[in-house]
């Protein structure tokens, strides 16, 4: 059993013991077979049988703190806790454990589409045998394109308006890979893995090689001294992709 599988199973077992978690779904890079420890997050969704009040939030916070200090150490194990009754409401915000803290986030259209296409359910130990595709609307090509445009218009538009963020090398790499994936999705209506678009990065060869090496576990990253340069490249790629998505949508609307 891998460390990730062990951490996911332990989280599910502890959530079931709480008595109000009905489903645990695996999404993100783990569901697409693209996960790399030290590079990727572990993205889960837990459905619960009612509102996540203060007591429930405190319970899962304590649970995650304990896991992050033990079996999930260094894995960036995250989970969105969704009241099943409001799951259809796309903009609803839910308690979310991510990067060592509890925040309020929506389950984005892109996360929903990825779950519907690639996600799977943990079963047994009191969990229902329902996959995300059994519950969420189907993610056809139109839904995928709409979800990608929503992501570009939301977080990434917010990010390009804050130039100082682009000195962060993790954001640079994420942006360049995400933009390549977004362009593929807009063209084909498919959500492929991030590894599948490493040949399509809008980056000079030296940066493309560094990103590939980092994401495939071979080491490598752009040197700190080049971080401002790669930041400009990543920011420019993101701006162009956002503009292209807007232009394509406008052209199809006319």
SEVONU-325489 format. One line per field, with one value per residue: residue in one letter; z negated, y negated, x of N, C-alpha, C in turn. Coordinates in Angstrom, 3 decimals. Example, Ala and Ser with C-alpha at 12.3 -4.5 7.8 and 13.67 -1.06 7.14 Angstrom:
BEGIN
marlum c(a	s)
nc3 c(-7.800	-7.080)
nc2 c(5.690	2.250)
nc1 c(13.190	12.850)
cac3 c(-7.800	-7.140)
cac2 c(4.500	1.060)
cac1 c(12.300	13.670)
cc3 c(-7.800	-7.870)
cc2 c(3.300	-0.030)
cc1 c(13.200	12.900)
% end
This chain:
BEGIN
marlum c(x	x	x	x	x	x	x	x	x	x	x	x	x	x	x	x	x	x	x	x	x	x	x	x	x	x	x	x	x	x	x	x	x	x	x	x	x	x	x	x	x	x	x	x	x	x	x	x	x	x	x	x	x	x	x	x	x	x	x	x	x	x	x	x	x	x	x	x	x	x	x	x	x	x	x	x	x	x	x	x	x	x	x	x	x	x	x	x	x	x	x	x	x	x	x	x	x	x	x	x	x	x	x	x	x	x	x	x	x	x	x	x	x	x	x	x	x	x	x	x	x	x	x	x	x	x	x	x	x	x	x	x	x	x	x	x	x	x	x	x	x	x	x	x	x	x	x	x	x	x	x	x	x	x	x	x	x	x	x	x	x	x	x	x	x	x	x	x	x	x	x	x	x	x	x	x	x	x	x	x	x	x	x	x	x	x	x	x	x	x	x	x	x	x	x	x	x	x	x	x	x	x	x	x	x	x	x	x	x	x	x	x	x	x	x	x	x	x	x	x	x	x	x	x	x	x	x	x	x	x	x	x	x	x	x	x	x	x	x	x	x	x	x	x	x	x	x	x	x	x	x	x	x	x)
nc3 c(0.000	0.861	-0.506	-0.102	0.388	-2.074	-3.776	-2.782	-3.226	-6.000	-6.729	-5.699	-7.298	-9.832	-9.412	-8.925	-11.466	-12.744	-12.183	-10.554	-8.011	-4.725	-2.186	-0.572	1.752	4.239	5.942	8.258	8.911	7.953	8.770	11.513	11.924	11.800	9.697	7.724	5.048	3.030	5.040	5.978	4.632	2.446	3.217	1.862	1.452	-0.891	-1.508	-3.616	-5.998	-6.548	-7.605	-8.043	-10.955	-13.705	-15.571	-14.053	-12.201	-13.929	-14.749	-12.398	-11.841	-14.012	-13.488	-11.021	-11.740	-13.395	-11.563	-9.715	-11.219	-11.379	-9.613	-7.256	-6.881	-5.114	-2.753	-1.853	-2.259	-1.534	-1.993	-1.016	-2.674	-2.201	-2.560	-1.672	-0.920	0.256	2.339	5.160	5.524	7.046	6.358	3.612	0.507	-1.298	-4.283	-4.185	-4.345	-3.775	-2.936	-5.620	-7.049	-7.894	-5.668	-3.889	-0.979	2.374	4.167	7.062	10.514	12.228	10.570	10.065	12.644	13.135	11.132	11.989	14.386	13.779	11.088	8.138	5.713	2.268	0.675	-1.511	-5.069	-6.081	-4.266	-1.505	1.634	3.939	6.799	7.863	10.435	10.277	8.922	9.541	12.218	15.653	17.187	20.004	23.190	23.525	20.894	19.732	21.110	20.273	17.511	17.455	18.516	16.473	14.367	15.367	15.553	12.925	10.397	11.804	13.222	11.076	10.002	11.988	11.692	9.604	9.531	7.880	6.872	8.708	8.388	6.999	7.282	7.276	7.993	10.531	11.983	11.677	13.021	15.715	16.454	15.949	17.747	20.198	19.999	19.857	22.405	23.972	23.028	23.793	26.523	27.130	25.372	23.289	20.129	19.535	17.894	16.027	16.613	19.193	20.775	20.857	23.058	24.339	23.266	22.981	22.953	22.790	23.888	21.744	19.426	19.773	19.656	16.998	15.599	16.447	15.389	12.644	12.207	12.917	11.055	11.273	10.192	10.484	11.203	11.980	11.508	8.544	9.145	11.639	11.197	11.393	14.191	15.126	13.882	15.285	17.729	17.072	16.162	18.496	20.198	18.893	19.032	21.825	22.335	20.915	22.322	24.866	24.305	23.649	26.081	27.785	26.675	27.076	29.859	30.452	29.450	31.180)
nc2 c(1.204	-2.198	-5.313	-7.367	-5.995	-4.730	-6.959	-8.084	-5.985	-5.861	-8.369	-8.139	-6.036	-7.213	-9.305	-7.967	-6.976	-9.214	-9.346	-10.879	-11.252	-10.312	-9.678	-9.409	-10.867	-10.539	-12.737	-15.001	-14.824	-12.279	-10.764	-10.810	-9.382	-10.742	-11.609	-12.956	-12.610	-15.282	-17.056	-17.090	-17.762	-15.972	-15.460	-15.371	-14.752	-14.952	-13.872	-14.905	-14.358	-16.591	-20.103	-21.578	-22.342	-24.279	-22.433	-20.099	-21.042	-21.606	-19.020	-17.696	-19.285	-18.762	-16.081	-16.164	-17.594	-15.745	-13.632	-14.916	-15.162	-12.630	-9.821	-11.163	-13.001	-15.505	-15.054	-16.789	-16.426	-17.029	-18.022	-18.603	-19.432	-18.669	-19.488	-17.276	-18.076	-20.564	-20.175	-20.423	-23.182	-25.248	-27.474	-27.436	-27.680	-25.658	-24.059	-23.472	-21.548	-22.382	-22.490	-22.541	-24.064	-25.218	-26.366	-28.250	-27.174	-26.973	-24.110	-23.829	-24.343	-23.124	-21.240	-19.641	-18.677	-17.225	-15.302	-13.989	-12.894	-11.440	-10.778	-8.662	-6.541	-5.885	-2.889	-0.678	-0.007	-1.384	-3.398	-4.758	-3.143	-4.911	-6.421	-9.516	-10.068	-8.958	-10.787	-13.476	-15.886	-14.823	-15.191	-16.410	-17.468	-20.156	-20.902	-20.603	-22.546	-24.845	-24.724	-25.039	-27.612	-29.013	-28.624	-29.964	-32.540	-33.041	-32.247	-32.468	-34.865	-36.571	-36.127	-37.110	-39.777	-40.416	-40.921	-40.376	-37.841	-36.152	-35.631	-33.364	-30.117	-27.740	-28.542	-29.518	-27.196	-25.676	-27.338	-27.369	-24.674	-24.265	-26.062	-24.920	-22.568	-23.663	-24.810	-22.483	-21.303	-23.202	-23.006	-20.270	-19.399	-17.701	-16.567	-16.043	-14.477	-16.313	-15.528	-14.630	-16.881	-17.893	-18.130	-20.235	-22.702	-26.234	-27.434	-28.295	-26.019	-25.425	-25.962	-24.332	-21.815	-21.800	-21.891	-19.490	-17.646	-18.115	-17.447	-14.807	-13.559	-13.633	-15.530	-18.891	-22.302	-25.670	-27.774	-29.806	-32.344	-32.746	-32.961	-35.426	-35.689	-33.313	-33.784	-35.964	-34.711	-32.739	-34.337	-35.792	-33.710	-32.872	-35.152	-35.337	-32.922	-33.265	-35.447	-34.295	-32.321	-33.899	-35.215	-33.082	-32.163	-34.421	-34.503	-32.169	-32.839	-34.670)
nc1 c(0.844	0.579	1.873	0.036	-2.398	-2.658	-2.985	-5.357	-7.193	-7.075	-8.071	-10.710	-11.684	-11.677	-13.444	-15.854	-16.327	-17.272	-19.939	-21.613	-20.686	-21.179	-20.183	-17.025	-15.034	-12.524	-10.522	-8.889	-5.344	-4.800	-6.968	-6.670	-4.408	-2.049	-0.585	2.065	4.132	5.112	4.830	2.178	-1.117	-3.387	-6.610	-9.732	-13.266	-15.816	-19.033	-21.643	-24.322	-25.847	-25.861	-22.593	-21.903	-20.427	-19.426	-19.001	-17.124	-14.986	-14.419	-13.497	-11.330	-9.580	-9.144	-7.770	-5.469	-4.223	-3.778	-2.084	0.149	0.951	0.286	-0.308	1.669	3.362	1.980	0.065	-2.730	-5.977	-9.434	-12.778	-15.705	-18.922	-22.249	-24.651	-27.166	-26.940	-25.283	-25.916	-25.791	-23.748	-22.127	-21.980	-20.254	-17.953	-16.683	-13.243	-10.384	-7.116	-3.746	-2.878	-4.762	-8.096	-10.478	-13.016	-14.486	-15.775	-16.971	-15.619	-16.745	-14.868	-13.606	-15.818	-16.401	-14.066	-14.240	-16.574	-15.694	-13.335	-13.219	-13.470	-15.069	-14.475	-15.227	-17.087	-16.793	-19.038	-19.472	-21.300	-21.882	-21.423	-20.366	-18.778	-19.797	-22.295	-23.754	-23.168	-23.778	-23.353	-20.154	-19.860	-18.426	-19.183	-19.759	-17.243	-15.731	-17.098	-16.580	-13.797	-13.524	-14.788	-12.985	-10.735	-11.761	-12.231	-10.301	-7.795	-7.932	-8.132	-5.574	-3.783	-4.027	-2.490	0.535	2.769	2.447	3.516	6.170	6.467	7.590	6.162	3.598	4.160	4.891	2.539	0.723	1.685	1.453	-1.267	-2.438	-1.762	-3.207	-5.768	-6.032	-6.037	-8.392	-10.304	-10.097	-10.607	-12.534	-11.931	-10.713	-7.647	-4.808	-2.295	0.297	-0.018	0.043	2.572	4.186	3.113	3.553	3.610	6.315	9.812	12.454	14.305	12.846	10.618	11.851	12.714	10.293	9.106	10.971	10.664	7.955	7.840	9.316	12.059	13.619	14.888	14.094	13.271	16.073	16.500	17.475	16.445	13.776	12.223	12.215	10.949	8.567	7.506	7.130	5.221	3.098	2.503	1.697	-0.608	-2.252	-2.585	-3.928	-6.314	-7.394	-7.693	-9.594	-11.784	-12.174	-12.786	-15.180	-16.776	-16.813	-18.208	-20.643	-21.656)
cac3 c(0.000	0.913	-1.588	0.201	0.142	-3.517	-4.382	-2.359	-3.928	-7.415	-6.826	-5.497	-8.466	-10.943	-9.074	-9.131	-12.908	-13.202	-12.101	-9.664	-6.675	-3.966	-0.986	-0.405	3.161	4.575	7.175	8.540	9.563	7.553	9.583	12.900	11.963	12.098	8.434	7.372	3.689	3.018	6.129	6.074	3.451	2.435	3.204	1.528	1.137	-1.785	-1.619	-4.976	-5.994	-7.029	-7.651	-8.779	-12.031	-14.364	-16.194	-13.017	-11.669	-14.924	-14.764	-11.256	-11.975	-14.920	-12.793	-10.016	-12.427	-13.833	-10.396	-9.132	-12.073	-11.343	-8.369	-6.089	-6.928	-3.859	-1.573	-1.505	-2.212	-1.684	-1.830	-1.044	-3.398	-1.514	-2.944	-0.473	-0.549	1.066	3.369	6.491	5.571	7.446	5.693	2.154	-0.086	-2.231	-5.051	-3.387	-4.925	-2.704	-3.302	-7.052	-7.688	-7.485	-4.983	-3.239	0.472	3.200	4.998	8.332	11.680	12.760	9.660	10.289	13.928	12.986	10.346	12.810	15.429	13.317	9.657	7.660	4.327	1.294	0.254	-2.683	-6.394	-6.310	-3.195	-0.420	2.867	4.985	7.410	8.217	11.657	9.919	8.195	10.209	13.632	16.542	17.668	21.438	23.714	23.245	19.464	19.481	21.599	19.377	16.239	17.645	18.637	15.140	13.601	15.911	15.222	11.477	9.695	12.594	13.481	9.806	9.815	12.910	11.218	8.447	10.129	6.902	6.652	9.753	8.004	6.373	8.322	7.328	8.794	11.925	12.585	11.730	14.066	17.053	16.719	15.976	18.980	21.276	19.811	20.202	23.867	24.483	22.694	24.622	27.904	27.295	24.424	22.421	19.011	19.458	16.754	16.218	17.280	20.614	21.537	20.651	24.364	24.907	22.436	23.642	22.172	23.487	23.591	20.437	18.394	20.000	19.144	15.535	15.135	16.672	14.429	11.318	12.129	13.098	9.958	11.626	9.677	11.395	11.039	12.455	10.425	7.873	9.828	12.828	10.816	12.017	15.622	15.302	13.455	16.419	18.734	16.585	16.150	19.878	20.707	18.271	19.616	23.207	22.316	20.494	23.437	25.922	23.883	23.789	27.503	28.346	26.190	27.747	31.257	30.535	29.082	32.286)
cac2 c(0.000	-3.418	-6.261	-8.107	-5.093	-4.533	-8.172	-8.215	-4.981	-6.226	-9.485	-7.622	-5.252	-8.122	-10.071	-7.090	-6.880	-10.390	-9.002	-11.732	-11.276	-9.227	-9.362	-10.042	-10.779	-10.841	-13.515	-15.584	-14.053	-10.878	-10.091	-10.711	-8.612	-11.717	-12.155	-12.850	-13.092	-16.441	-17.956	-17.145	-17.651	-14.898	-16.181	-14.525	-15.378	-14.157	-14.270	-14.734	-14.239	-17.817	-21.256	-21.475	-23.321	-24.528	-21.209	-19.207	-21.629	-21.393	-17.593	-17.321	-20.000	-17.980	-14.847	-16.451	-17.961	-14.494	-12.906	-15.633	-14.924	-11.214	-9.072	-12.051	-14.025	-15.864	-14.640	-17.820	-15.765	-18.006	-17.491	-19.527	-18.813	-19.197	-19.072	-16.673	-18.788	-21.753	-19.812	-20.969	-24.635	-25.296	-28.528	-27.290	-27.502	-24.536	-23.919	-22.758	-21.434	-22.457	-23.026	-22.720	-24.965	-25.107	-27.550	-28.069	-27.203	-26.291	-22.980	-24.549	-23.588	-22.282	-20.096	-18.776	-17.998	-16.244	-14.196	-13.235	-12.154	-10.572	-10.501	-7.380	-6.565	-4.899	-2.106	0.154	-0.630	-2.286	-4.374	-4.359	-2.763	-5.846	-7.153	-10.881	-10.060	-8.579	-11.877	-14.758	-15.927	-14.329	-16.206	-16.287	-18.441	-21.509	-21.152	-20.755	-23.873	-25.841	-24.658	-25.612	-29.075	-29.524	-28.642	-31.040	-33.829	-33.191	-32.317	-32.894	-36.301	-37.203	-36.027	-37.946	-41.159	-40.536	-40.517	-39.907	-36.408	-35.370	-35.302	-32.044	-29.123	-26.753	-29.123	-29.584	-25.864	-25.320	-28.128	-26.939	-23.365	-24.421	-26.731	-23.922	-21.674	-24.424	-24.923	-21.173	-21.095	-24.082	-22.523	-18.913	-19.072	-16.618	-16.900	-15.083	-14.692	-17.339	-14.920	-14.465	-18.126	-18.405	-18.455	-21.356	-23.887	-27.475	-27.825	-27.996	-24.648	-25.249	-25.937	-23.126	-20.659	-21.863	-21.528	-18.054	-16.918	-18.246	-16.769	-13.364	-13.042	-13.576	-16.728	-20.018	-23.447	-26.837	-28.332	-30.968	-33.561	-32.887	-33.002	-36.543	-35.436	-32.315	-34.415	-36.746	-33.743	-32.127	-35.358	-36.065	-32.549	-32.877	-36.257	-34.980	-31.850	-33.872	-36.252	-33.378	-31.686	-34.898	-35.461	-31.913	-32.170	-35.505	-34.123	-31.151	-33.463	-35.513)
cac1 c(0.000	1.361	1.605	-1.194	-3.524	-2.766	-3.528	-6.756	-7.985	-7.148	-9.009	-12.065	-12.075	-11.971	-14.646	-17.007	-16.548	-18.000	-21.341	-22.402	-20.078	-21.798	-19.409	-15.719	-14.640	-11.133	-10.440	-7.588	-4.291	-4.866	-7.982	-6.212	-3.166	-1.004	-0.108	3.480	4.370	5.995	4.428	0.720	-1.970	-4.374	-7.882	-10.875	-14.545	-16.646	-20.430	-22.156	-25.775	-26.471	-24.951	-21.331	-21.877	-19.137	-18.939	-18.486	-15.893	-13.934	-14.074	-12.648	-10.056	-8.728	-8.798	-6.741	-4.226	-3.594	-3.291	-0.951	1.318	1.254	0.297	-0.422	2.717	4.005	1.202	-0.920	-4.035	-7.043	-10.787	-13.906	-16.816	-20.091	-23.587	-25.237	-28.373	-26.638	-24.308	-26.218	-25.576	-22.339	-21.369	-21.995	-18.939	-17.931	-15.439	-12.242	-9.045	-6.131	-2.432	-2.724	-5.720	-9.482	-10.979	-14.313	-14.322	-16.774	-16.534	-15.671	-17.209	-13.795	-13.457	-16.979	-16.225	-12.993	-14.792	-17.520	-14.975	-12.243	-13.264	-13.973	-15.517	-14.029	-16.387	-16.879	-16.728	-20.157	-19.620	-22.187	-21.178	-21.851	-19.263	-19.173	-20.600	-23.665	-24.402	-22.942	-24.172	-22.289	-19.202	-19.628	-17.467	-19.669	-19.593	-15.813	-15.320	-17.685	-15.863	-12.463	-13.684	-15.104	-11.736	-9.898	-12.381	-12.251	-9.022	-6.643	-8.077	-7.756	-4.122	-3.011	-4.134	-1.600	1.821	3.743	2.264	4.165	7.541	6.413	7.885	5.090	2.521	4.618	4.779	1.124	0.073	2.104	0.858	-2.723	-2.842	-1.679	-4.357	-6.973	-6.116	-6.437	-9.799	-11.125	-10.055	-11.115	-13.590	-11.478	-9.837	-6.549	-3.929	-1.279	1.445	-0.331	0.230	3.922	4.775	2.364	3.747	4.014	7.493	11.069	12.912	14.941	11.816	9.836	12.606	12.713	8.953	8.940	11.801	10.070	6.658	8.012	10.116	13.477	14.267	14.818	13.213	13.999	16.883	15.922	17.875	15.603	12.370	11.513	12.041	9.899	7.325	7.002	6.668	3.982	2.054	2.132	0.966	-1.928	-3.022	-2.951	-4.917	-7.580	-7.910	-8.109	-10.841	-12.846	-12.406	-13.458	-16.563	-17.488	-17.007	-19.263	-21.916	-22.138)
cc3 c(0.000	-0.261	-1.350	-0.079	-1.348	-4.188	-4.035	-3.117	-5.406	-7.620	-6.701	-6.723	-9.634	-10.667	-9.301	-10.620	-13.461	-13.101	-11.144	-8.296	-5.898	-2.769	-1.069	1.024	3.341	5.917	7.446	9.178	9.152	8.448	11.027	13.039	12.162	10.837	8.229	5.975	3.733	4.101	6.099	4.693	3.561	2.215	2.997	1.314	0.231	-1.785	-3.028	-4.952	-6.541	-7.076	-8.465	-9.818	-12.699	-14.979	-15.190	-12.430	-12.637	-14.933	-13.605	-11.281	-12.868	-14.255	-11.801	-10.653	-12.862	-12.655	-9.792	-9.960	-12.040	-9.945	-7.129	-6.065	-5.550	-2.607	-1.082	-1.267	-2.508	-1.453	-1.927	-1.682	-2.942	-2.099	-1.693	-0.006	0.314	2.137	4.741	6.631	5.815	6.664	4.188	1.624	-1.198	-3.041	-4.299	-4.130	-3.785	-3.223	-4.779	-7.720	-7.128	-6.886	-4.456	-1.733	1.150	3.873	6.440	9.465	12.257	11.882	9.843	11.592	13.830	12.170	11.191	13.852	14.866	11.859	9.314	6.166	3.495	0.766	-0.942	-3.956	-6.617	-5.263	-2.118	0.835	4.025	5.530	7.676	9.450	11.397	9.379	8.940	11.647	14.513	17.067	19.143	21.901	23.399	21.775	19.109	19.920	20.693	18.045	16.346	17.765	17.281	14.283	14.069	15.522	13.727	10.894	10.554	13.002	12.224	9.663	10.740	12.523	10.010	8.858	9.132	6.634	7.563	9.538	7.354	7.437	8.407	8.175	10.268	12.625	12.735	12.867	15.459	17.415	16.838	17.255	20.170	21.197	20.197	21.714	24.492	24.229	23.551	26.071	28.070	26.388	23.487	21.307	18.894	18.232	17.064	16.921	18.780	21.430	21.402	21.958	24.989	24.140	23.270	22.852	22.994	23.058	22.206	19.312	18.547	19.451	17.621	14.971	15.301	15.632	13.038	11.193	12.327	12.047	10.245	11.107	10.625	10.985	11.630	11.294	9.828	8.624	11.075	12.496	11.393	13.506	15.854	14.832	14.561	17.490	18.322	16.595	17.563	20.482	20.169	18.864	21.026	23.237	21.903	21.641	24.570	25.572	24.008	25.254	28.148	27.937	26.890	29.197	31.403	30.212	30.192	33.471)
cc2 c(-1.244	-4.322	-7.000	-7.243	-4.887	-5.742	-8.354	-7.228	-5.324	-7.387	-8.978	-6.855	-6.155	-8.957	-9.234	-6.988	-8.081	-10.196	-9.827	-11.941	-10.065	-8.773	-10.063	-9.789	-11.196	-11.572	-13.966	-14.617	-12.584	-10.132	-9.920	-9.901	-9.467	-12.239	-11.915	-13.425	-14.212	-17.446	-18.175	-17.165	-16.374	-15.548	-15.219	-15.382	-14.430	-14.720	-13.960	-14.861	-15.459	-18.938	-20.965	-22.595	-23.405	-23.263	-20.245	-19.738	-21.403	-19.941	-17.221	-18.084	-19.214	-16.699	-15.084	-16.846	-16.710	-13.715	-13.577	-15.477	-13.469	-10.642	-9.956	-13.133	-14.235	-15.547	-15.716	-17.183	-16.789	-17.381	-18.618	-18.802	-19.451	-18.619	-18.553	-17.414	-20.006	-21.449	-20.388	-22.468	-24.886	-26.337	-28.426	-27.028	-26.457	-24.550	-23.012	-22.740	-21.420	-23.099	-23.424	-23.677	-24.752	-26.433	-27.241	-28.213	-26.542	-25.083	-23.443	-23.698	-22.673	-21.053	-19.118	-17.991	-16.922	-15.041	-13.332	-12.380	-11.107	-10.125	-9.123	-7.466	-5.523	-4.187	-1.243	-0.663	-1.643	-3.355	-3.843	-4.038	-3.621	-6.562	-8.588	-10.935	-9.650	-9.757	-13.210	-14.721	-15.427	-15.466	-15.959	-17.404	-19.866	-21.861	-21.367	-22.146	-24.976	-25.885	-25.290	-27.135	-29.708	-29.628	-29.770	-32.404	-34.104	-33.342	-32.914	-34.353	-37.096	-37.231	-36.959	-39.418	-41.422	-40.066	-39.943	-38.402	-35.573	-35.189	-33.922	-30.966	-28.031	-27.267	-29.185	-28.242	-25.455	-26.055	-27.616	-25.599	-23.481	-25.090	-25.772	-22.963	-22.379	-24.542	-23.601	-20.952	-21.964	-23.597	-21.202	-18.568	-17.946	-17.158	-15.816	-15.383	-15.779	-16.775	-14.826	-15.725	-18.681	-18.708	-19.689	-22.654	-25.083	-28.076	-27.534	-26.633	-24.468	-25.158	-24.700	-21.895	-20.625	-21.445	-20.029	-17.254	-16.958	-17.411	-15.259	-12.764	-12.937	-14.779	-17.879	-21.040	-24.609	-27.410	-29.572	-32.249	-33.809	-32.981	-34.217	-36.325	-34.433	-32.850	-35.232	-35.815	-33.150	-33.116	-35.653	-34.940	-32.540	-33.969	-35.897	-33.901	-32.377	-34.654	-35.360	-32.711	-32.646	-35.124	-34.306	-31.862	-33.236	-35.148	-33.105	-31.740	-34.289	-34.678)
cc1 c(0.872	1.005	0.302	-2.415	-3.747	-3.402	-5.000	-7.633	-8.135	-8.122	-10.448	-12.553	-12.450	-13.218	-15.896	-17.342	-17.312	-19.508	-22.175	-21.758	-20.585	-20.967	-18.057	-15.263	-13.188	-11.114	-9.023	-6.622	-4.289	-5.846	-7.536	-4.924	-1.940	-0.325	1.376	3.667	5.406	5.679	2.923	0.063	-2.798	-5.736	-9.045	-12.115	-15.311	-18.054	-20.911	-23.680	-26.508	-25.457	-23.695	-21.287	-20.516	-18.560	-18.343	-17.180	-14.733	-13.478	-13.162	-11.325	-9.098	-8.244	-7.660	-5.414	-3.482	-3.029	-2.064	0.321	1.754	1.279	0.250	0.652	3.339	3.210	0.238	-2.288	-5.115	-8.404	-11.803	-15.079	-18.123	-21.371	-24.292	-26.478	-28.137	-25.593	-24.648	-25.956	-24.087	-21.542	-21.318	-20.585	-19.008	-16.635	-14.464	-10.917	-8.033	-4.858	-2.357	-3.674	-7.118	-9.927	-12.374	-14.126	-15.512	-16.139	-16.717	-16.241	-16.131	-13.577	-14.608	-16.831	-15.156	-13.453	-15.713	-16.806	-14.021	-12.370	-13.805	-14.239	-14.799	-15.266	-16.043	-16.870	-17.856	-20.343	-20.557	-21.370	-21.687	-20.622	-19.713	-20.063	-22.046	-24.457	-24.304	-23.447	-23.033	-21.437	-18.926	-18.711	-17.895	-19.482	-18.126	-15.344	-15.854	-16.941	-14.488	-12.552	-13.996	-13.849	-10.818	-10.446	-12.378	-10.861	-7.920	-6.737	-7.730	-6.230	-3.352	-3.078	-3.246	-0.199	2.824	3.620	3.144	5.666	7.622	6.576	6.818	3.930	2.912	4.415	3.323	0.428	0.419	1.485	-0.657	-3.193	-2.775	-2.866	-5.661	-7.132	-6.550	-7.930	-10.711	-11.172	-10.799	-12.290	-13.233	-10.581	-8.773	-5.702	-2.913	-0.047	1.221	-0.101	1.646	4.648	4.134	2.560	4.183	5.171	8.740	11.596	13.501	13.909	10.927	10.531	12.580	11.364	8.726	9.726	11.188	8.801	6.759	8.935	11.588	14.249	14.057	13.786	13.980	14.801	16.242	16.253	17.018	14.123	11.634	11.262	10.918	8.557	6.693	6.435	5.323	2.827	1.570	1.316	-0.460	-2.810	-3.480	-4.029	-6.285	-8.202	-8.420	-9.433	-12.007	-13.197	-13.162	-14.908	-17.385	-17.775	-18.119	-20.629	-22.502	-22.590)
% end
